[in-house]
Amino acid sequence: MTPSEFKAWFEGFTENMKGPPGEKAWARIQARVKEIAPAASSYIGWSPYYQNSFGVSNTYAQNIANTSSTPFYNLGMSDAQSME
């Protein structure tokens, strides 16, 4: 899971939370954090604004991953509902 995917999952997971997470929810969050993959590149000259082979900037692609219509957002909502 990438940091952007985790962010989308976390937004879905916490969307309907009324206060801090309970014990079960906190354990689920911790488990998901462990799934975050390290950054793919440590190249110092890397820019988040580079264009991929489709001509779409990486920043744009990351913004798409952060919308509420992504599978990870939906997965987060589903995980939260299973905690109820």
N, CA, C and O atoms as a printed pandas DataFrame, in Angstrom:
     atom_number atom_name residue_name chain_id  residue_number  x_coord  y_coord  z_coord
0              1         N          MET        A               1    0.855   -1.168    0.000
1              2        CA          MET        A               1    0.000    0.000    0.000
2              3         C          MET        A               1    0.904    1.236    0.000
3              4         O          MET        A               1    1.862    1.319    0.769
4              5         N          THR        A               2    0.591    2.170   -0.854
5              6        CA          THR        A               2    1.366    3.409   -0.900
6              7         C          THR        A               2    0.836    4.390    0.152
7              8         O          THR        A               2   -0.268    4.208    0.665
8              9         N          PRO        A               3    1.608    5.418    0.473
9             10        CA          PRO        A               3    1.092    6.425    1.410
10            11         C          PRO        A               3   -0.215    7.063    0.914
11            12         O          PRO        A               3   -1.105    7.336    1.719
12            13         N          SER        A               4   -0.339    7.298   -0.375
13            14        CA          SER        A               4   -1.582    7.870   -0.916
14            15         C          SER        A               4   -2.750    6.912   -0.756
15            16         O          SER        A               4   -3.862    7.330   -0.436
16            17         N          GLU        A               5   -2.502    5.634   -0.978
17            18        CA          GLU        A               5   -3.560    4.637   -0.795
18            19         C          GLU        A               5   -3.958    4.547    0.677
19            20         O          GLU        A               5   -5.141    4.433    0.998
20            21         N          PHE        A               6   -2.966    4.597    1.571
21            22        CA          PHE        A               6   -3.285    4.575    2.997
22            23         C          PHE        A               6   -4.119    5.793    3.363
23            24         O          PHE        A               6   -5.092    5.675    4.108
24            25         N          LYS        A               7   -3.755    6.949    2.853
25            26        CA          LYS        A               7   -4.505    8.170    3.158
26            27         C          LYS        A               7   -5.959    8.021    2.730
27            28         O          LYS        A               7   -6.866    8.383    3.479
28            29         N          ALA        A               8   -6.189    7.489    1.525
29            30        CA          ALA        A               8   -7.553    7.277    1.048
30            31         C          ALA        A               8   -8.279    6.271    1.945
31            32         O          ALA        A               8   -9.441    6.479    2.292
32            33         N          TRP        A               9   -7.598    5.175    2.322
33            34        CA          TRP        A               9   -8.197    4.179    3.209
34            35         C          TRP        A               9   -8.554    4.819    4.545
35            36         O          TRP        A               9   -9.656    4.619    5.056
36            37         N          PHE        A              10   -7.625    5.589    5.113
37            38        CA          PHE        A              10   -7.830    6.203    6.422
38            39         C          PHE        A              10   -8.993    7.199    6.395
39            40         O          PHE        A              10   -9.771    7.268    7.347
40            41         N          GLU        A              11   -9.113    7.967    5.312
41            42        CA          GLU        A              11  -10.232    8.900    5.190
42            43         C          GLU        A              11  -11.558    8.148    5.173
43            44         O          GLU        A              11  -12.522    8.571    5.810
44            45         N          GLY        A              12  -11.608    7.033    4.445
45            46        CA          GLY        A              12  -12.828    6.227    4.439
46            47         C          GLY        A              12  -13.089    5.585    5.791
47            48         O          GLY        A              12  -14.231    5.528    6.249
48            49         N          PHE        A              13  -12.034    5.102    6.426
49            50        CA          PHE        A              13  -12.156    4.421    7.718
50            51         C          PHE        A              13  -12.670    5.371    8.797
51            52         O          PHE        A              13  -13.461    4.975    9.654
52            53         N          THR        A              14  -12.224    6.611    8.754
53            54        CA          THR        A              14  -12.561    7.560    9.819
54            55         C          THR        A              14  -13.727    8.480    9.473
55            56         O          THR        A              14  -14.100    9.327   10.284
56            57         N          GLU        A              15  -14.300    8.331    8.304
57            58        CA          GLU        A              15  -15.349    9.249    7.864
58            59         C          GLU        A              15  -16.482    9.394    8.877
59            60         O          GLU        A              15  -16.929   10.513    9.125
60            61         N          ASN        A              16  -16.941    8.341    9.448
61            62        CA          ASN        A              16  -18.088    8.407   10.354
62            63         C          ASN        A              16  -17.716    8.238   11.818
63            64         O          ASN        A              16  -18.591    8.023   12.657
64            65         N          MET        A              17  -16.443    8.331   12.133
65            66        CA          MET        A              17  -16.021    8.199   13.532
66            67         C          MET        A              17  -16.465    9.404   14.334
67            68         O          MET        A              17  -16.355   10.542   13.878
68            69         N          LYS        A              18  -16.956    9.154   15.507
69            70        CA          LYS        A              18  -17.368   10.216   16.425
70            71         C          LYS        A              18  -16.440   10.168   17.628
71            72         O          LYS        A              18  -16.819    9.659   18.684
72            73         N          GLY        A              19  -15.254   10.682   17.483
73            74        CA          GLY        A              19  -14.277   10.647   18.563
74            75         C          GLY        A              19  -13.100    9.776   18.208
75            76         O          GLY        A              19  -12.962    9.334   17.067
76            77         N          PRO        A              20  -12.242    9.527   19.194
77            78        CA          PRO        A              20  -11.043    8.723   18.926
78            79         C          PRO        A              20  -11.392    7.265   18.645
79            80         O          PRO        A              20  -12.445    6.786   19.067
80            81         N          PRO        A              21  -10.516    6.559   17.935
81            82        CA          PRO        A              21  -10.783    5.149   17.626
82            83         C          PRO        A              21  -10.763    4.288   18.886
83            84         O          PRO        A              21  -10.001    4.533   19.821
84            85         N          GLY        A              22  -11.616    3.284   18.882
85            86        CA          GLY        A              22  -11.633    2.313   19.976
86            87         C          GLY        A              22  -10.475    1.337   19.834
87            88         O          GLY        A              22   -9.653    1.455   18.925
88            89         N          GLU        A              23  -10.422    0.389   20.731
89            90        CA          GLU        A              23   -9.309   -0.575   20.752
90            91         C          GLU        A              23   -9.216   -1.378   19.456
91            92         O          GLU        A              23   -8.128   -1.537   18.904
92            93         N          LYS        A              24  -10.358   -1.888   18.962
93            94        CA          LYS        A              24  -10.366   -2.668   17.723
94            95         C          LYS        A              24   -9.973   -1.807   16.527
95            96         O          LYS        A              24   -9.189   -2.230   15.677
96            97         N          ALA        A              25  -10.521   -0.604   16.469
97            98        CA          ALA        A              25  -10.224    0.292   15.351
98            99         C          ALA        A              25   -8.749    0.692   15.370
99           100         O          ALA        A              25   -8.103    0.743   14.324
100          101         N          TRP        A              26   -8.226    0.971   16.551
101          102        CA          TRP        A              26   -6.820    1.357   16.646
102          103         C          TRP        A              26   -5.916    0.210   16.186
103          104         O          TRP        A              26   -4.917    0.448   15.507
104          105         N          ALA        A              27   -6.251   -1.009   16.542
105          106        CA          ALA        A              27   -5.469   -2.174   16.105
106          107         C          ALA        A              27   -5.506   -2.293   14.579
107          108         O          ALA        A              27   -4.499   -2.633   13.958
108          109         N          ARG        A              28   -6.680   -2.009   13.969
109          110        CA          ARG        A              28   -6.804   -2.093   12.512
110          111         C          ARG        A              28   -5.958   -1.009   11.842
111          112         O          ARG        A              28   -5.309   -1.264   10.828
112          113         N          ILE        A              29   -5.967    0.190   12.406
113          114        CA          ILE        A              29   -5.153    1.279   11.866
114          115         C          ILE        A              29   -3.673    0.907   11.924
115          116         O          ILE        A              29   -2.939    1.104   10.956
116          117         N          GLN        A              30   -3.242    0.370   13.058
117          118        CA          GLN        A              30   -1.841   -0.021   13.206
118          119         C          GLN        A              30   -1.458   -1.100   12.192
119          120         O          GLN        A              30   -0.360   -1.073   11.636
120          121         N          ALA        A              31   -2.360   -2.041   11.956
121          122        CA          ALA        A              31   -2.086   -3.097   10.983
122          123         C          ALA        A              31   -1.939   -2.508    9.583
123          124         O          ALA        A              31   -1.061   -2.918    8.824
124          125         N          ARG        A              32   -2.794   -1.551    9.242
125          126        CA          ARG        A              32   -2.712   -0.923    7.920
126          127         C          ARG        A              32   -1.431   -0.109    7.770
127          128         O          ARG        A              32   -0.836   -0.102    6.693
128          129         N          VAL        A              33   -0.995    0.575    8.826
129          130        CA          VAL        A              33    0.241    1.347    8.759
130          131         C          VAL        A              33    1.410    0.430    8.429
131          132         O          VAL        A              33    2.311    0.824    7.689
132          133         N          LYS        A              34    1.410   -0.785    8.964
133          134        CA          LYS        A              34    2.487   -1.736    8.686
134          135         C          LYS        A              34    2.500   -2.171    7.226
135          136         O          LYS        A              34    3.512   -2.674    6.738
136          137         N          GLU        A              35    1.379   -1.981    6.523
137          138        CA          GLU        A              35    1.293   -2.365    5.112
138          139         C          GLU        A              35    1.826   -1.291    4.169
139          140         O          GLU        A              35    1.945   -1.535    2.968
140          141         N          ILE        A              36    2.146   -0.118    4.685
141          142        CA          ILE        A              36    2.631    0.957    3.829
142          143         C          ILE        A              36    4.028    0.600    3.338
143          144         O          ILE        A              36    4.935    0.333    4.126
144          145         N          ALA        A              37    4.176    0.603    2.029
145          146        CA          ALA        A              37    5.465    0.260    1.407
146          147         C          ALA        A              37    6.410    1.453    1.496
147          148         O          ALA        A              37    5.971    2.602    1.448
148          149         N          PRO        A              38    7.706    1.182    1.626
149          150        CA          PRO        A              38    8.658    2.292    1.620
150          151         C          PRO        A              38    8.636    3.007    0.270
151          152         O          PRO        A              38    8.192    2.447   -0.733
152          153         N          ALA        A              39    9.109    4.218    0.258
153          154        CA          ALA        A              39    9.139    5.000   -0.985
154          155         C          ALA        A              39    9.892    4.231   -2.063
155          156         O          ALA        A              39   10.902    3.584   -1.786
156          157         N          ALA        A              40    9.399    4.305   -3.273
157          158        CA          ALA        A              40    9.978    3.552   -4.383
158          159         C          ALA        A              40   11.340    4.087   -4.808
159          160         O          ALA        A              40   12.170    3.341   -5.327
160          161         N          SER        A              41   11.566    5.365   -4.591
161          162        CA          SER        A              41   12.815    5.956   -5.061
162          163         C          SER        A              41   13.379    6.886   -4.008
163          164         O          SER        A              41   12.655    7.678   -3.404
164          165         N          SER        A              42   14.674    6.783   -3.797
165          166        CA          SER        A              42   15.331    7.709   -2.889
166          167         C          SER        A              42   16.236    8.650   -3.657
167          168         O          SER        A              42   17.085    9.319   -3.068
168          169         N          TYR        A              43   16.060    8.706   -4.967
169          170        CA          TYR        A              43   16.867    9.563   -5.820
170          171         C          TYR        A              43   16.650   11.019   -5.420
171          172         O          TYR        A              43   15.516   11.500   -5.420
172          173         N          ILE        A              44   17.715   11.712   -5.086
173          174        CA          ILE        A              44   17.633   13.079   -4.573
174          175         C          ILE        A              44   17.017   14.027   -5.598
175          176         O          ILE        A              44   16.324   14.972   -5.221
176          177         N          GLY        A              45   17.252   13.798   -6.850
177          178        CA          GLY        A              45   16.747   14.699   -7.877
178          179         C          GLY        A              45   15.307   14.453   -8.270
179          180         O          GLY        A              45   14.780   15.140   -9.144
180          181         N          TRP        A              46   14.663   13.489   -7.642
181          182        CA          TRP        A              46   13.280   13.166   -7.991
182          183         C          TRP        A              46   12.358   14.311   -7.646
183          184         O          TRP        A              46   12.494   14.928   -6.590
184          185         N          SER        A              47   11.431   14.594   -8.522
185          186        CA          SER        A              47   10.459   15.659   -8.301
186          187         C          SER        A              47    9.062   15.075   -8.321
187          188         O          SER        A              47    8.756   14.246   -9.178
188          189         N          PRO        A              48    8.204   15.487   -7.395
189          190        CA          PRO        A              48    6.824   14.979   -7.416
190          191         C          PRO        A              48    6.033   15.517   -8.596
191          192         O          PRO        A              48    4.878   15.137   -8.788
192          193         N          TYR        A              49    6.630   16.391   -9.386
193          194        CA          TYR        A              49    5.911   17.006  -10.494
194          195         C          TYR        A              49    6.318   16.441  -11.852
195          196         O          TYR        A              49    5.967   17.009  -12.886
196          197         N          TYR        A              50    7.058   15.324  -11.862
197          198        CA          TYR        A              50    7.469   14.760  -13.140
198          199         C          TYR        A              50    6.257   14.247  -13.907
199          200         O          TYR        A              50    5.206   13.976  -13.326
200          201         N          GLN        A              51    6.418   14.121  -15.209
201          202        CA          GLN        A              51    5.349   13.608  -16.050
202          203         C          GLN        A              51    5.588   12.118  -16.284
203          204         O          GLN        A              51    6.704   11.709  -16.606
204          205         N          ASN        A              52    4.550   11.315  -16.123
205          206        CA          ASN        A              52    4.712    9.894  -16.411
206          207         C          ASN        A              52    4.576    9.665  -17.914
207          208         O          ASN        A              52    4.430   10.624  -18.672
208          209         N          SER        A              53    4.620    8.422  -18.350
209          210        CA          SER        A              53    4.603    8.123  -19.778
210          211         C          SER        A              53    3.286    8.494  -20.452
211          212         O          SER        A              53    3.216    8.543  -21.680
212          213         N          PHE        A              54    2.242    8.757  -19.665
213          214        CA          PHE        A              54    0.958    9.154  -20.227
214          215         C          PHE        A              54    0.804   10.668  -20.254
215          216         O          PHE        A              54   -0.236   11.176  -20.675
216          217         N          GLY        A              55    1.836   11.403  -19.804
217          218        CA          GLY        A              55    1.770   12.853  -19.801
218          219         C          GLY        A              55    1.000   13.411  -18.611
219          220         O          GLY        A              55    0.657   14.593  -18.598
220          221         N          VAL        A              56    0.726   12.578  -17.615
221          222        CA          VAL        A              56   -0.003   13.013  -16.430
222          223         C          VAL        A              56    1.008   13.223  -15.317
223          224         O          VAL        A              56    1.844   12.357  -15.062
224          225         N          SER        A              57    0.935   14.357  -14.661
225          226        CA          SER        A              57    1.897   14.614  -13.594
226          227         C          SER        A              57    1.651   13.675  -12.436
227          228         O          SER        A              57    0.514   13.281  -12.178
228          229         N          ASN        A              58    2.715   13.315  -11.737
229          230        CA          ASN        A              58    2.611   12.432  -10.586
230          231         C          ASN        A              58    1.723   13.056   -9.507
231          232         O          ASN        A              58    0.960   12.345   -8.854
232          233         N          THR        A              59    1.812   14.367   -9.313
233          234        CA          THR        A              59    0.985   15.032   -8.315
234          235         C          THR        A              59   -0.482   14.849   -8.654
235          236         O          THR        A              59   -1.293   14.604   -7.761
236          237         N          TYR        A              60   -0.840   14.962   -9.923
237          238        CA          TYR        A              60   -2.219   14.748  -10.352
238          239         C          TYR        A              60   -2.663   13.322  -10.043
239          240         O          TYR        A              60   -3.772   13.104   -9.557
240          241         N          ALA        A              61   -1.796   12.355  -10.327
241          242        CA          ALA        A              61   -2.124   10.956  -10.052
242          243         C          ALA        A              61   -2.325   10.741   -8.558
243          244         O          ALA        A              61   -3.220    9.994   -8.161
244          245         N          GLN        A              62   -1.514   11.378   -7.725
245          246        CA          GLN        A              62   -1.676   11.239   -6.285
246          247         C          GLN        A              62   -2.982   11.873   -5.827
247          248         O          GLN        A              62   -3.640   11.344   -4.932
248          249         N          ASN        A              63   -3.365   12.987   -6.421
249          250        CA          ASN        A              63   -4.623   13.629   -6.056
250          251         C          ASN        A              63   -5.810   12.744   -6.393
251          252         O          ASN        A              63   -6.793   12.712   -5.653
252          253         N          ILE        A              64   -5.725   12.028   -7.500
253          254        CA          ILE        A              64   -6.783   11.091   -7.858
254          255         C          ILE        A              64   -6.895   10.008   -6.790
255          256         O          ILE        A              64   -8.001    9.606   -6.430
256          257         N          ALA        A              65   -5.756    9.533   -6.281
257          258        CA          ALA        A              65   -5.765    8.474   -5.272
258          259         C          ALA        A              65   -6.363    8.953   -3.957
259          260         O          ALA        A              65   -6.729    8.129   -3.119
260          261         N          ASN        A              66   -6.470   10.263   -3.756
261          262        CA          ASN        A              66   -6.976   10.797   -2.508
262          263         C          ASN        A              66   -8.456   11.157   -2.556
263          264         O          ASN        A              66   -8.959   11.771   -1.616
264          265         N          THR        A              67   -9.161   10.799   -3.609
265          266        CA          THR        A              67  -10.570   11.146   -3.690
266          267         C          THR        A              67  -11.420   10.073   -3.033
267          268         O          THR        A              67  -10.982    8.938   -2.842
268          269         N          SER        A              68  -12.635   10.451   -2.695
269          270        CA          SER        A              68  -13.515    9.529   -1.977
270          271         C          SER        A              68  -14.093    8.440   -2.866
271          272         O          SER        A              68  -14.862    7.609   -2.383
272          273         N          SER        A              69  -13.751    8.414   -4.137
273          274        CA          SER        A              69  -14.284    7.378   -5.022
274          275         C          SER        A              69  -13.280    6.260   -5.278
275          276         O          SER        A              69  -13.529    5.396   -6.118
276          277         N          THR        A              70  -12.158    6.256   -4.575
277          278        CA          THR        A              70  -11.142    5.242   -4.824
278          279         C          THR        A              70  -11.469    3.939   -4.114
279          280         O          THR        A              70  -12.192    3.942   -3.117
280          281         N          PRO        A              71  -10.951    2.837   -4.610
281          282        CA          PRO        A              71  -11.169    1.553   -3.944
282          283         C          PRO        A              71  -10.642    1.550   -2.507
283          284         O          PRO        A              71  -11.229    0.899   -1.643
284          285         N          PHE        A              72   -9.547    2.264   -2.237
285          286        CA          PHE        A              72   -8.999    2.258   -0.880
286          287         C          PHE        A              72   -9.888    3.029    0.083
287          288         O          PHE        A              72  -10.011    2.649    1.247
288          289         N          TYR        A              73  -10.501    4.093   -0.379
289          290        CA          TYR        A              73  -11.463    4.829    0.446
290          291         C          TYR        A              73  -12.639    3.907    0.779
291          292         O          TYR        A              73  -13.071    3.815    1.928
292          293         N          ASN        A              74  -13.140    3.232   -0.248
293          294        CA          ASN        A              74  -14.258    2.310   -0.053
294          295         C          ASN        A              74  -13.867    1.152    0.866
295          296         O          ASN        A              74  -14.673    0.711    1.686
296          297         N          LEU        A              75  -12.643    0.660    0.733
297          298        CA          LEU        A              75  -12.159   -0.398    1.609
298          299         C          LEU        A              75  -12.106    0.092    3.056
299          300         O          LEU        A              75  -12.462   -0.641    3.978
300          301         N          GLY        A              76  -11.661    1.331    3.250
301          302        CA          GLY        A              76  -11.630    1.902    4.586
302          303         C          GLY        A              76  -13.013    1.980    5.193
303          304         O          GLY        A              76  -13.201    1.655    6.365
304          305         N          MET        A              77  -13.989    2.412    4.397
305          306        CA          MET        A              77  -15.365    2.482    4.896
306          307         C          MET        A              77  -15.873    1.084    5.256
307          308         O          MET        A              77  -16.547    0.904    6.270
308          309         N          SER        A              78  -15.549    0.106    4.424
309          310        CA          SER        A              78  -15.971   -1.266    4.687
310          311         C          SER        A              78  -15.313   -1.795    5.972
311          312         O          SER        A              78  -15.969   -2.448    6.783
312          313         N          ASP        A              79  -14.021   -1.510    6.150
313          314        CA          ASP        A              79  -13.337   -1.933    7.367
314          315         C          ASP        A              79  -13.979   -1.307    8.605
315          316         O          ASP        A              79  -14.148   -1.979    9.623
316          317         N          ALA        A              80  -14.337   -0.019    8.523
317          318        CA          ALA        A              80  -14.951    0.666    9.646
318          319         C          ALA        A              80  -16.308    0.051    9.977
319          320         O          ALA        A              80  -16.650   -0.114   11.148
320          321         N          GLN        A              81  -17.079   -0.288    8.946
321          322        CA          GLN        A              81  -18.393   -0.883    9.173
322          323         C          GLN        A              81  -18.272   -2.259    9.829
323          324         O          GLN        A              81  -19.148   -2.661   10.595
324          325         N          SER        A              82  -17.195   -2.975    9.533
325          326        CA          SER        A              82  -17.015   -4.296   10.149
326          327         C          SER        A              82  -16.640   -4.185   11.625
327          328         O          SER        A              82  -16.725   -5.164   12.366
328          329         N          MET        A              83  -16.224   -2.984   12.051
329          330        CA          MET        A              83  -15.864   -2.755   13.462
330          331         C          MET        A              83  -17.099   -2.522   14.323
331          332         O          MET        A              83  -17.040   -2.647   15.546
332          333         N          GLU        A              84  -18.225   -2.180   13.681
333          334        CA          GLU        A              84  -19.441   -1.841   14.428
334          335         C          GLU        A              84  -20.100   -3.049   15.040
335          336         O          GLU        A              84  -21.133   -2.921   15.698
